[in-house]
């Protein structure tokens, strides 16, 4: 399986200050390093190290919760800043439902923000990118980022890898900056053209196949790029764009 994340941490660092990153490569006994904050309520027995088919590196984490009640895995305490929108990017495979939130000591029950919408995952092999954003409303020196799961099913339940959480206040997926984006032809045969429109500027792009493997990556320094797709196997690919004016993910069909 590939050893890259959708956008390498090095590339991300040029675009936004990373607040939290985890590839689940280092474990302390039964917990991955950086995880297991006070708001974690999923049992340790339901947190497993996974070495088969990780998204990147050597390990991933499996979360098991076959009940309809949400269970949380949270980070260790971090400084969270009021007014900041935090952008969550990570990869998931397996069967179950996943969403995100944060603990920032707000006045809501438990000090926890309203969760993002659940995403239903239904493939044990193919990795799916997840992106969501949560607004921090209360500065906290003991804040925690949260990943919640429910209705997981074996054998894989939900396997998560390559978590990257950044200050995304000006970098929200699907922002209007990409309203003039043109990716053509779609379906593609020989080439895929990317025209950024008014989102023109330095933009990192990656095209990944259905197994999460990078087939092409680079930097668009002006307003357009051309990807040669003649050697690509037919199928559905995910194009990820991330720049100073926003982020966008979309699917591309190669015939």
RACOR-V962946 format. One record per residue. N is the residue number from 1. RES is the residue in one letter. D_CENTER is the distance of its C-alpha to the mean C-alpha in Angstrom with 2 decimals. Layout:
BEGIN
{{N	RES	D_CENTER} {N	RES	D_CENTER}}
END
This chain:
BEGIN
{{1	X	17.15} {2	X	15.64} {3	X	15.28} {4	X	12.84} {5	X	9.14} {6	X	8.11} {7	X	9.67} {8	X	11.87} {9	X	12.16} {10	X	15.59} {11	X	14.69} {12	X	12.34} {13	X	15.28} {14	X	17.46} {15	X	15.56} {16	X	14.74} {17	X	15.65} {18	X	12.96} {19	X	13.57} {20	X	11.94} {21	X	10.49} {22	X	10.97} {23	X	11.40} {24	X	13.83} {25	X	16.62} {26	X	19.18} {27	X	20.58} {28	X	23.35} {29	X	25.36} {30	X	23.28} {31	X	20.27} {32	X	17.53} {33	X	18.30} {34	X	16.99} {35	X	16.53} {36	X	19.26} {37	X	20.09} {38	X	22.91} {39	X	20.91} {40	X	19.72} {41	X	21.80} {42	X	20.66} {43	X	23.43} {44	X	23.26} {45	X	24.64} {46	X	21.56} {47	X	19.20} {48	X	19.64} {49	X	18.95} {50	X	18.06} {51	X	19.41} {52	X	19.71} {53	X	17.13} {54	X	14.33} {55	X	11.45} {56	X	12.59} {57	X	15.64} {58	X	17.89} {59	X	16.31} {60	X	13.58} {61	X	14.20} {62	X	15.69} {63	X	16.08} {64	X	19.24} {65	X	20.38} {66	X	22.54} {67	X	23.89} {68	X	23.24} {69	X	22.76} {70	X	19.37} {71	X	18.86} {72	X	16.76} {73	X	15.37} {74	X	15.38} {75	X	15.38} {76	X	18.77} {77	X	20.31} {78	X	19.05} {79	X	20.59} {80	X	19.04} {81	X	20.79} {82	X	22.12} {83	X	21.31} {84	X	17.96} {85	X	14.96} {86	X	11.88} {87	X	8.57} {88	X	5.56} {89	X	2.10} {90	X	2.41} {91	X	5.23} {92	X	8.30} {93	X	11.90} {94	X	15.20} {95	X	16.87} {96	X	16.27} {97	X	14.55} {98	X	11.56} {99	X	10.97} {100	X	10.59} {101	X	13.39} {102	X	15.25} {103	X	18.78} {104	X	20.71} {105	X	24.27} {106	X	24.60} {107	X	27.49} {108	X	25.52} {109	X	26.16} {110	X	24.92} {111	X	23.62} {112	X	20.29} {113	X	18.67} {114	X	18.44} {115	X	15.38} {116	X	13.04} {117	X	14.17} {118	X	13.77} {119	X	11.98} {120	X	14.38} {121	X	13.48} {122	X	16.61} {123	X	16.49} {124	X	17.21} {125	X	16.80} {126	X	14.35} {127	X	10.63} {128	X	8.61} {129	X	5.24} {130	X	4.26} {131	X	4.75} {132	X	7.70} {133	X	10.33} {134	X	13.16} {135	X	16.49} {136	X	18.33} {137	X	22.00} {138	X	23.70} {139	X	23.63} {140	X	23.47} {141	X	24.01} {142	X	22.84} {143	X	19.60} {144	X	16.83} {145	X	13.16} {146	X	12.96} {147	X	11.15} {148	X	13.78} {149	X	14.86} {150	X	18.07} {151	X	20.12} {152	X	18.79} {153	X	21.14} {154	X	22.28} {155	X	22.51} {156	X	18.81} {157	X	17.86} {158	X	14.07} {159	X	12.73} {160	X	9.46} {161	X	8.60} {162	X	7.27} {163	X	5.94} {164	X	6.41} {165	X	8.05} {166	X	10.55} {167	X	13.60} {168	X	12.62} {169	X	16.08} {170	X	17.02} {171	X	13.74} {172	X	12.55} {173	X	10.99} {174	X	14.11} {175	X	16.61} {176	X	20.21} {177	X	20.26} {178	X	19.12} {179	X	21.80} {180	X	23.98} {181	X	21.49} {182	X	23.32} {183	X	21.99} {184	X	25.05} {185	X	26.59} {186	X	24.28} {187	X	25.21} {188	X	25.64} {189	X	28.34} {190	X	29.28} {191	X	27.01} {192	X	24.05} {193	X	24.67} {194	X	22.17} {195	X	23.95} {196	X	22.06} {197	X	24.92} {198	X	24.88} {199	X	21.41} {200	X	23.30} {201	X	22.75} {202	X	20.79} {203	X	17.60} {204	X	15.44} {205	X	14.79} {206	X	13.63} {207	X	14.85} {208	X	13.69} {209	X	15.80} {210	X	15.42} {211	X	15.05} {212	X	12.13} {213	X	14.85} {214	X	15.13} {215	X	18.30} {216	X	18.55} {217	X	17.17} {218	X	18.94} {219	X	19.69} {220	X	21.37} {221	X	23.89} {222	X	25.81} {223	X	25.06} {224	X	24.69} {225	X	23.89} {226	X	25.12} {227	X	23.45} {228	X	26.02} {229	X	25.05} {230	X	28.46} {231	X	27.44} {232	X	24.38} {233	X	24.75} {234	X	24.84} {235	X	21.79} {236	X	18.63} {237	X	16.19} {238	X	12.95} {239	X	13.61} {240	X	11.06} {241	X	12.98} {242	X	12.44} {243	X	15.65} {244	X	17.79} {245	X	18.27} {246	X	14.83} {247	X	11.85} {248	X	12.03} {249	X	10.87} {250	X	13.86} {251	X	15.60} {252	X	18.64} {253	X	21.48} {254	X	23.51} {255	X	26.99}}
END
